[in-house]
Amino acid sequence: MCSTGAVFWKPRITAVRPERRIASISSTLVACAALWAVSGSAMADITIGVSLLLAASTTYFRDVRHFVEIALLMLFWTTPVVYPLSQVPGWLRVPILLSPMSPFILSYHALFFDGVMPDASTWAVAVAYGLTTLALGTVWFVSVEDDLSEYL
């Protein structure tokens, strides 16, 4: 399995037998596929959790969609999508790292741009965000489920 910081897709020229190279590449691809599965499920958890929260909240408060527009704009600019984290001043790094999408984007930057496996802590935070959001969304939706038909 790939260790943290191991280069896995940049070609390296070494005097290794082809069988070992293929085994190394296949184990790397298995590790990357596992990370994609974890990332995909965590992102799906966030999506479902936020959807449940917003669906139930919109029936009670009609202005939720306006707040969602503002929140998405803030989420976009506090997530290092269009800029690397290295360009962020030190005093702004903590709020940016607290953004729920930052662990995903930082992991994708590490995988695609730097060619290294992201830290396990980054993946753990992404999974924690996903499971927490899913739990909150489910609890909120189930608690108001009986009243939704009356408000519609």
Backbone as JSON, one array per atom type, in Angstrom:
{
  "sequence": "MCSTGAVFWKPRITAVRPERRIASISSTLVACAALWAVSGSAMADITIGVSLLLAASTTYFRDVRHFVEIALLMLFWTTPVVYPLSQVPGWLRVPILLSPMSPFILSYHALFFDGVMPDASTWAVAVAYGLTTLALGTVWFVSVEDDLSEYL",
  "N": [[0.84, -1.18, 0.0], [0.39, 2.29, -0.57], [2.45, 4.62, 1.01], [2.21, 7.6, 2.99], [2.97, 10.46, 1.2], [4.29, 9.15, -0.8], [5.38, 8.99, -4.09], [3.32, 8.24, -6.76], [2.41, 8.26, -9.38], [4.11, 9.57, -11.06], [6.57, 8.96, -13.45], [9.34, 6.87, -12.76], [12.68, 6.2, -13.35], [14.24, 3.28, -13.08], [16.35, 0.47, -12.46], [14.7, -2.0, -12.47], [13.13, -5.14, -12.52], [10.61, -5.88, -14.97], [8.35, -7.28, -13.95], [8.22, -6.62, -11.25], [7.8, -3.9, -11.43], [5.24, -3.79, -12.56], [3.77, -5.03, -10.54], [4.14, -3.15, -8.53], [2.89, -0.92, -9.64], [0.26, -1.9, -9.9], [-0.47, -2.37, -7.21], [-0.4, 0.22, -6.31], [-2.44, 1.36, -7.84], [-4.62, -0.01, -6.78], [-4.6, 0.98, -4.16], [-5.12, 3.67, -4.7], [-7.65, 3.47, -5.87], [-9.08, 2.57, -3.67], [-8.88, 4.83, -2.04], [-10.33, 6.62, -3.62], [-12.83, 5.46, -3.42], [-13.39, 5.83, -0.7], [-13.33, 8.63, -0.6], [-15.38, 9.26, -2.4], [-17.62, 8.13, -1.14], [-17.67, 9.66, 1.21], [-18.09, 12.21, 0.17], [-20.6, 11.79, -0.95], [-22.02, 11.32, 1.39], [-21.92, 13.88, 2.57], [-23.35, 15.33, 0.65], [-25.9, 14.08, 0.7], [-26.6, 14.51, 3.39], [-26.64, 17.35, 3.59], [-28.63, 17.84, 1.72], [-30.87, 16.65, 2.94], [-31.06, 18.27, 5.23], [-31.57, 20.8, 4.06], [-33.9, 20.3, 2.59], [-35.83, 19.71, 4.53], [-35.7, 22.05, 6.02], [-36.48, 24.04, 4.23], [-39.22, 23.75, 3.98], [-40.19, 24.85, 6.31], [-38.99, 27.38, 6.5], [-39.06, 29.64, 4.07], [-37.11, 31.24, 2.97], [-34.72, 29.97, 2.85], [-33.4, 29.23, 0.51], [-32.2, 31.58, -0.38], [-30.27, 32.03, 1.54], [-28.74, 29.8, 1.06], [-27.57, 30.38, -1.4], [-25.8, 32.44, -0.67], [-24.24, 31.06, 1.2], [-23.07, 29.08, -0.43], [-21.46, 30.63, -2.09], [-19.67, 31.68, -0.2], [-18.55, 29.27, 0.67], [-17.29, 28.42, -1.64], [-15.2, 30.33, -1.97], [-13.8, 29.98, 0.39], [-12.67, 27.56, 0.14], [-9.83, 25.95, -1.06], [-9.89, 25.93, -4.1], [-9.36, 27.31, -6.55], [-6.94, 28.33, -5.96], [-3.73, 27.59, -4.58], [-3.08, 26.24, -1.3], [-0.73, 27.1, -0.26], [-0.44, 29.74, -0.99], [-1.99, 31.17, 0.7], [-2.24, 33.49, 3.35], [-0.85, 33.07, 6.65], [-2.62, 33.7, 8.81], [-5.09, 33.27, 7.73], [-5.29, 30.6, 7.18], [-6.41, 28.75, 9.03], [-9.29, 29.29, 9.1], [-9.81, 28.57, 6.45], [-9.02, 25.89, 6.37], [-10.98, 24.85, 7.99], [-13.19, 24.73, 6.42], [-15.74, 22.68, 5.06], [-15.29, 21.42, 2.61], [-12.61, 21.59, 2.14], [-10.78, 19.41, 2.95], [-11.28, 17.52, 0.93], [-10.62, 18.86, -1.46], [-7.92, 19.53, -0.99], [-6.88, 16.96, -0.87], [-7.35, 16.09, -3.49], [-5.75, 17.92, -4.86], [-3.23, 17.09, -3.94], [-3.16, 14.49, -5.0], [-3.51, 14.83, -7.85], [-2.02, 17.09, -8.75], [0.4, 17.24, -7.3], [1.17, 14.61, -7.21], [1.32, 12.86, -5.06], [0.34, 10.77, -2.31], [-2.3, 11.8, -0.22], [-2.27, 12.93, 3.24], [-3.21, 10.73, 5.92], [-4.68, 11.92, 7.9], [-6.01, 13.96, 6.58], [-7.84, 12.55, 5.03], [-9.26, 11.35, 7.09], [-10.48, 13.55, 8.32], [-12.13, 14.36, 6.21], [-13.88, 12.15, 6.01], [-15.01, 12.31, 8.55], [-16.35, 14.8, 8.4], [-18.21, 14.09, 6.42], [-19.72, 11.94, 7.61], [-20.71, 13.22, 9.9], [-22.29, 15.29, 8.8], [-24.16, 13.76, 7.4], [-25.38, 12.41, 9.55], [-26.47, 14.57, 11.04], [-28.25, 15.66, 9.14], [-29.98, 13.48, 8.73], [-31.06, 13.08, 11.32], [-32.36, 15.55, 11.72], [-34.21, 15.56, 9.57], [-35.77, 13.25, 10.09], [-36.84, 13.96, 12.54], [-38.62, 16.02, 11.91], [-40.23, 14.97, 10.05], [-42.92, 14.07, 10.22], [-44.39, 16.43, 10.35], [-44.04, 17.67, 7.93], [-45.88, 17.38, 5.8], [-48.02, 18.92, 6.62], [-47.09, 21.53, 6.44], [-46.66, 21.88, 3.78]],
  "CA": [[0.0, 0.0, 0.0], [1.17, 3.52, -0.67], [2.61, 5.36, 2.26], [1.98, 9.03, 2.84], [4.06, 11.17, 0.55], [4.91, 8.34, -1.83], [5.04, 9.36, -5.45], [2.72, 7.04, -7.3], [2.08, 8.27, -10.79], [5.19, 10.15, -11.85], [7.45, 7.86, -13.85], [10.68, 6.83, -12.2], [13.54, 5.32, -14.12], [15.05, 2.45, -12.21], [16.73, -0.82, -13.04], [13.88, -2.99, -11.8], [12.52, -6.06, -13.47], [9.25, -5.46, -15.34], [7.32, -7.89, -13.1], [8.11, -5.85, -10.02], [7.21, -2.62, -11.77], [3.81, -4.01, -12.75], [3.2, -5.28, -9.21], [4.14, -1.89, -7.81], [1.86, -0.07, -10.23], [-1.06, -2.44, -9.59], [-0.78, -2.11, -5.81], [-0.66, 1.66, -6.21], [-3.77, 1.61, -8.39], [-5.59, -0.53, -5.81], [-4.65, 1.94, -3.06], [-5.79, 4.88, -5.19], [-9.07, 3.14, -6.03], [-9.67, 2.54, -2.33], [-9.02, 6.22, -1.6], [-11.43, 7.21, -4.37], [-14.07, 4.94, -2.85], [-13.6, 6.53, 0.57], [-13.64, 10.02, -0.91], [-16.7, 9.31, -3.03], [-18.67, 7.89, -0.15], [-17.71, 10.8, 2.12], [-18.74, 13.31, -0.55], [-22.01, 11.44, -1.06], [-22.59, 11.56, 2.71], [-22.11, 15.33, 2.72], [-24.42, 15.74, -0.26], [-27.19, 13.6, 1.21], [-26.88, 15.19, 4.65], [-27.03, 18.74, 3.32], [-29.92, 17.79, 1.03], [-31.92, 16.4, 3.94], [-31.19, 19.48, 6.05], [-32.19, 21.88, 3.29], [-35.26, 19.92, 2.19], [-36.72, 19.88, 5.68], [-35.69, 23.45, 6.45], [-37.18, 24.88, 3.26], [-40.66, 23.71, 4.22], [-40.5, 25.74, 7.43], [-38.46, 28.72, 6.23], [-39.01, 29.76, 2.61], [-35.95, 32.02, 2.55], [-33.51, 29.16, 2.95], [-32.68, 29.23, -0.77], [-31.38, 32.78, -0.48], [-29.11, 31.8, 2.39], [-27.92, 28.78, 0.41], [-26.77, 31.07, -2.41], [-24.71, 33.13, 0.03], [-23.37, 30.05, 1.8], [-22.28, 28.44, -1.49], [-20.44, 31.58, -2.5], [-18.65, 31.69, 0.86], [-17.9, 27.96, 0.65], [-16.4, 28.38, -2.8], [-14.0, 31.13, -1.77], [-13.03, 29.49, 1.54], [-12.11, 26.26, -0.22], [-8.73, 26.22, -1.99], [-10.15, 25.33, -5.4], [-8.69, 28.05, -7.61], [-5.65, 28.8, -5.47], [-3.12, 26.61, -3.67], [-3.08, 26.62, 0.11], [0.55, 27.75, 0.04], [-0.55, 31.18, -1.25], [-2.86, 31.77, 1.71], [-1.5, 33.97, 4.51], [-0.96, 32.21, 7.82], [-3.76, 34.01, 9.66], [-6.31, 32.82, 7.07], [-5.27, 29.15, 6.93], [-7.31, 28.01, 9.92], [-10.67, 29.3, 8.59], [-9.89, 27.83, 5.2], [-8.95, 24.47, 6.67], [-12.23, 24.44, 8.63], [-14.22, 24.58, 5.41], [-16.03, 21.26, 4.92], [-14.8, 20.86, 1.35], [-11.14, 21.7, 2.05], [-10.04, 18.14, 2.93], [-11.43, 16.88, -0.37], [-9.86, 19.6, -2.47], [-6.5, 19.35, -0.69], [-6.52, 15.6, -1.27], [-7.29, 16.04, -4.95], [-4.54, 18.66, -5.26], [-2.08, 16.23, -3.68], [-3.18, 13.36, -5.93], [-3.39, 15.16, -9.26], [-1.02, 18.09, -9.09], [1.69, 16.93, -6.69], [1.48, 13.21, -7.46], [1.59, 12.15, -3.8], [-0.84, 10.37, -1.55], [-2.59, 12.74, 0.87], [-2.13, 12.42, 4.6], [-4.35, 9.99, 6.46], [-5.49, 12.86, 8.69], [-6.87, 14.68, 5.65], [-8.94, 11.65, 4.7], [-10.06, 11.15, 8.3], [-11.31, 14.75, 8.49], [-13.16, 14.31, 5.17], [-14.86, 11.14, 6.41], [-15.71, 12.84, 9.73], [-17.3, 15.79, 7.89], [-19.28, 13.38, 5.72], [-20.59, 11.21, 8.54], [-21.39, 14.19, 10.77], [-23.33, 15.95, 8.02], [-25.22, 12.78, 7.15], [-26.09, 12.16, 10.81], [-27.28, 15.75, 11.35], [-29.34, 15.73, 8.17], [-30.93, 12.4, 8.99], [-31.76, 13.35, 12.58], [-33.27, 16.68, 11.51], [-35.3, 15.18, 8.67], [-36.64, 12.29, 10.77], [-37.56, 14.64, 13.63], [-39.68, 16.89, 11.39], [-40.87, 14.26, 8.94], [-44.37, 13.99, 10.4], [-44.99, 17.75, 10.18], [-43.76, 18.23, 6.61], [-47.08, 17.41, 4.96], [-48.88, 20.02, 7.08], [-46.54, 22.81, 6.01], [-46.66, 21.98, 2.32]],
  "C": [[0.89, 1.24, 0.0], [1.28, 4.17, 0.7], [2.41, 6.84, 1.96], [3.21, 9.68, 2.22], [4.73, 10.36, -0.55], [4.45, 8.81, -3.2], [4.49, 8.13, -6.13], [2.4, 7.12, -8.78], [3.13, 8.94, -11.66], [6.17, 9.05, -12.21], [8.83, 8.0, -13.22], [11.5, 5.83, -13.01], [14.45, 4.58, -13.15], [15.37, 1.15, -12.94], [16.02, -1.93, -12.28], [13.26, -3.89, -12.86], [11.09, -5.63, -13.76], [8.16, -6.05, -14.46], [7.12, -7.08, -11.83], [7.48, -4.48, -10.28], [5.69, -2.75, -11.91], [3.14, -4.25, -11.41], [3.12, -3.99, -8.41], [3.04, -0.97, -8.33], [0.47, -0.59, -9.87], [-1.43, -2.23, -8.13], [-1.07, -0.64, -5.57], [-2.05, 1.99, -6.73], [-4.86, 1.1, -7.45], [-5.72, 0.45, -4.65], [-5.38, 3.21, -3.49], [-7.29, 4.64, -5.39], [-9.77, 3.09, -4.68], [-9.86, 3.95, -1.81], [-10.15, 6.92, -2.34], [-12.77, 6.73, -3.83], [-14.4, 5.64, -1.54], [-14.01, 7.97, 0.31], [-15.04, 10.15, -1.5], [-17.83, 9.08, -2.04], [-18.78, 9.05, 0.84], [-18.38, 12.0, 1.44], [-20.23, 13.04, -0.73], [-22.71, 11.66, 0.29], [-22.87, 13.03, 2.95], [-23.29, 15.8, 1.87], [-25.78, 15.32, 0.26], [-27.57, 14.32, 2.5], [-27.33, 16.62, 4.45], [-28.38, 18.78, 2.61], [-31.07, 17.56, 2.0], [-32.15, 17.62, 4.82], [-31.95, 20.57, 5.31], [-33.62, 21.56, 2.91], [-36.23, 20.14, 3.35], [-36.8, 21.35, 6.11], [-36.48, 24.35, 5.51], [-38.68, 24.84, 3.47], [-41.07, 24.64, 5.36], [-40.12, 27.19, 7.14], [-38.24, 28.86, 4.73], [-37.77, 30.51, 2.1], [-34.64, 31.24, 2.6], [-32.72, 29.21, 1.65], [-31.8, 30.47, -0.94], [-30.12, 32.65, 0.38], [-28.17, 30.76, 1.79], [-27.03, 29.43, -0.66], [-25.57, 31.77, -1.77], [-23.72, 32.13, 0.6], [-22.51, 29.36, 0.74], [-21.17, 29.35, -2.0], [-19.31, 31.65, -1.48], [-17.87, 30.38, 0.86], [-16.91, 27.87, -0.51], [-15.1, 29.14, -2.53], [-13.2, 30.73, -0.54], [-12.5, 28.08, 1.32], [-11.02, 26.5, -1.26], [-8.9, 25.49, -3.33], [-9.3, 26.0, -6.47], [-7.35, 28.62, -7.17], [-5.05, 27.72, -4.57], [-3.08, 27.14, -2.25], [-1.79, 27.34, 0.48], [0.49, 29.27, -0.2], [-1.41, 31.91, -0.21], [-2.01, 32.27, 2.88], [-1.79, 33.1, 5.74], [-2.19, 32.45, 8.66], [-5.08, 33.56, 9.03], [-6.37, 31.3, 6.87], [-6.26, 28.38, 7.78], [-8.76, 28.09, 9.44], [-10.83, 28.53, 7.28], [-9.84, 26.33, 5.44], [-10.2, 23.96, 7.38], [-13.39, 24.3, 7.64], [-14.48, 23.1, 5.16], [-15.51, 20.63, 3.63], [-13.28, 20.9, 1.22], [-10.41, 20.36, 2.08], [-10.13, 17.43, 1.59], [-10.56, 17.55, -1.42], [-8.36, 19.47, -2.24], [-6.02, 17.96, -1.08], [-6.41, 15.48, -2.78], [-6.09, 16.81, -5.49], [-3.31, 17.78, -5.08], [-2.02, 15.08, -4.69], [-2.85, 13.79, -7.35], [-2.27, 16.12, -9.6], [0.35, 17.76, -8.54], [2.11, 15.48, -6.92], [1.84, 12.44, -6.2], [0.27, 11.77, -3.16], [-1.07, 11.39, -0.44], [-2.42, 12.09, 2.23], [-3.4, 11.68, 5.03], [-5.26, 10.91, 7.27], [-6.44, 13.65, 7.79], [-8.08, 13.83, 5.29], [-9.84, 11.43, 5.9], [-10.98, 12.34, 8.54], [-12.44, 14.75, 7.45], [-14.26, 13.32, 5.53], [-15.67, 11.64, 7.62], [-16.73, 13.9, 9.31], [-18.49, 15.1, 7.23], [-20.25, 12.7, 6.67], [-21.36, 12.14, 9.46], [-22.54, 14.87, 10.03], [-24.48, 15.0, 7.74], [-26.03, 12.52, 8.41], [-26.99, 13.34, 11.16], [-28.48, 15.87, 10.42], [-30.4, 14.68, 8.41], [-31.74, 12.66, 10.26], [-32.77, 14.49, 12.39], [-34.47, 16.28, 10.66], [-36.28, 14.23, 9.36], [-37.45, 12.99, 11.87], [-38.7, 15.51, 13.12], [-40.5, 16.21, 10.3], [-42.39, 14.24, 9.05], [-45.06, 15.32, 10.13], [-44.83, 18.3, 8.77], [-45.01, 18.34, 5.74], [-48.03, 18.55, 5.36], [-48.4, 21.37, 6.58], [-46.51, 22.97, 4.49], [-48.05, 22.31, 1.88]]
}
